[in-house]
Amino acid sequence: MRVTEKLSTAFCKDFNSSFEDVVAQFLVKSRLLPDEESLTSTRFLSRSVLPHVLRLSELFNRLDIKEVEAAPKGPQGLDEYWAKGSNPANLRLAYFLYFMPSNLFRVAAIWNELLRLGYRWKTSGSLRAIDFGSGPATGMAGIAAGEAFSTERSGMPVTGNWALIEQDPAMLKLGTKWVSDFQSEFLDSEYALQWETRPFHRKIAFDQPTLLPPKSPKFHLWVMSYFLNEVSISPKQLATILLETWKRHLEEDGIVILVEPALKEQSRRLLEIRKEILEQLSDDPWLKVLLPCLGHQACGALAKPEDWCHEDVSWWRPSYFKIIDQMAELDRKSLPFSYLVLYRGKSSIEDVLPKLKNSSPDRRRLVSPAHFEKKNWEFYVCGQDGKFKARYRATSKDEEKTAPANRGDILSNPHSEKEDHYLRINKVDTIG
Ligand SMILES: C[S@@+](CC[C@H](N)C(=O)[O-])C[C@H]1O[C@@H](n2cnc3c(N)ncnc32)[C@H](O)[C@@H]1O
């Protein structure tokens, strides 16, 4: 996946970004930070933020599908984690400072990728969007940033509203206020948005036929960021309830964005959900898989029990984030994640993503980094016929030095040939 330079530098002070100032002012106003200087104070961060970042990190990483599915009331420790702990305010502060910006960036990167492939907004009128398990309105802010910091815009409406659904009232309140400042104080000079929020304090139940009450409207855009891995039902049940919900509450030409952790168990769970969705759609594919797969092929990663699929995007971190990273011995210079983008409508994938039009049916996406090995660049690709180890022979000294493509790139017409244990790529033209 390629991210525009504008987006990758948007949150870092070294590039004149006001993000950290807006964050600091907002947190002081919200009484979560004693003063603006505390945001870069090692003493404050190490005492009040670091222990919670470590705790949340451990909690999120520990989450395992088997544990999720076995637990009658959801995974131990993650369910309603906001209410627990000795200092819930600092726990929320830690999430806000560390996990919110990174998830925001992931969502923005996915929106950037859609725009890069030529996606344009089709429906008229104001926006109706929904952010499920919104936390601090991360999904909403991510779409706003993705649109603001792209080279071409989708033309989505600048007016409209977002329903924020969240079980934790304090996080919901924080998110509602934050996203208003995010638009007016941070994005305004780049992109003037007037999106409003409709906060819903609700614990979504998964034992109903759909996730929303029948009178809820239809939405143009759905975001679920780091939400589904907290849900304790099987991928098959999840697919059934999601499809029923989207059937009733997703507009024609609407888009669904699901973002999940890059960890093997959680990533495979998303691949299982994709598989179940496609199986249930086999008679009437009213939803289409746009990204990352660009089609409905059987998942190549799921074919092997030890495999999974994830993206990785690089960004310039906010300076306080770098300090937390150093103290926590974490290194979030790049952000891994798994994702799925679906589209409801009659248009073909090429009509929704017109930059694909010049590609051949043999187009393939790189799903790993590229390594140089004995005159060849080696990487894994995914295409309509599955996932393969691929080789491209460097034809010059320059080609030996720089990888011809990177994880997430789409090879538009690779002239590929199957050889013994791999796919020979003869041509590298990337889209976008
Ligand atoms: C890991 S956080 C992700 C927050 C946000 N989407 C982001 O990407 O930063 C998951 C959020 O989902 C909320 N959540 C989990 N299960 C929920 C449910 N059944 N109903 C409503 N909210 C839920 C949690 O309270 C939490 O705020």
The ligand as a MOL file (V3000), in Angstrom:
LIG
                    3D

  0  0  0     0  0            999 V3000
M  V30 BEGIN CTAB
M  V30 COUNTS 27 29 0 0 0
M  V30 BEGIN ATOM
M  V30 1 C -9.6370 -1.5780 20.4160 0
M  V30 2 S -10.8680 -0.3940 20.6090 0 CHG=1
M  V30 3 C -10.8830 0.3650 19.0020 0
M  V30 4 C -11.3920 1.7600 19.0690 0
M  V30 5 C -11.3450 2.5110 17.7510 0
M  V30 6 N -12.2350 1.9380 16.7810 0
M  V30 7 C -9.9360 2.5580 17.2350 0
M  V30 8 O -9.6440 1.9630 16.2070 0
M  V30 9 O -9.1000 3.2060 17.8760 0 CHG=-1
M  V30 10 C -12.3890 -1.2770 20.5510 0
M  V30 11 C -13.5490 -0.4130 21.0050 0
M  V30 12 O -14.7600 -1.1320 20.7720 0
M  V30 13 C -15.6020 -0.9630 21.9090 0
M  V30 14 N -16.4840 -2.1370 21.9560 0
M  V30 15 C -16.1170 -3.4280 22.0820 0
M  V30 16 N -17.1960 -4.2330 22.0740 0
M  V30 17 C -18.2880 -3.4180 21.9350 0
M  V30 18 C -19.6780 -3.6470 21.8380 0
M  V30 19 N -20.1670 -4.8780 21.8780 0
M  V30 20 N -20.4970 -2.5940 21.6690 0
M  V30 21 C -19.9910 -1.3360 21.6070 0
M  V30 22 N -18.6720 -1.0480 21.6940 0
M  V30 23 C -17.8240 -2.0760 21.8480 0
M  V30 24 C -14.6370 -0.8850 23.0780 0
M  V30 25 O -15.2180 -0.2540 24.1980 0
M  V30 26 C -13.4950 -0.0930 22.4630 0
M  V30 27 O -13.6360 1.2850 22.6630 0
M  V30 END ATOM
M  V30 BEGIN BOND
M  V30 1 1 1 2
M  V30 2 1 2 3
M  V30 3 1 2 10
M  V30 4 1 3 4
M  V30 5 1 4 5
M  V30 6 1 5 6
M  V30 7 1 5 7
M  V30 8 2 7 8
M  V30 9 1 7 9
M  V30 10 1 10 11
M  V30 11 1 11 12
M  V30 12 1 11 26
M  V30 13 1 12 13
M  V30 14 1 13 14
M  V30 15 1 13 24
M  V30 16 1 14 15
M  V30 17 1 14 23
M  V30 18 2 15 16
M  V30 19 1 16 17
M  V30 20 1 17 18
M  V30 21 2 17 23
M  V30 22 1 18 19
M  V30 23 2 18 20
M  V30 24 1 20 21
M  V30 25 2 21 22
M  V30 26 1 22 23
M  V30 27 1 24 25
M  V30 28 1 24 26
M  V30 29 1 26 27
M  V30 END BOND
M  V30 END CTAB
M  END
